[in-house]
Amino acid sequence: VVDVAWSLGKLNLKDPKLVSSITDYFVLKHTKFGGQALSSLAWGMAKTRMGEEKFIEAMMIEIQSKAPRMKARELAMTAWALATWRHPDSQAAMRSIAGETLKKFKDLEPQGVANLAWAFATLREKDPALFAKLAERTVSRIDRFQAQELVHVVVAFAKIGIHDAFLLDAIRPAVIQQLPNTNLTGL
């Protein structure tokens, strides 16, 4: 089920009947899914921009329950999925993700930082402790970030209304250095 949902998302396929089968299965068996399966399923379903209300509600319950056992990458991918759905009741799940991510920041890669920043900004979830750690992680590993990831981080900070001069001062030269070799589509 997880691989099928991930494949639908990866290929951007819209198959309402298959999506309905996947969501029905998840609603029945959601307690059996581990962190990786949960994040992959959430990502695949969010990419298709499909998912029934009962599926999203069951997903948010499981996220809150399983967040302590999820890896940093899984938390970031799940936050991205919740933000993509823009569900009005995602605050509790996002708070769980933020709390657990703060404990696992040393394992967070640049894409995860960018995804978390985008997700929390998209949902207007202003978590000062999380954004402070996102800035710290970005600055401390700036050489590992691609220009697009840096742009996503700075745009998220702007969108949420957090001005971090230290972050901006670190990002500016990195983006300028990478621009000649960057595909500007989507930036």
Disulfide bonds with the S-S distance in Angstrom:
none
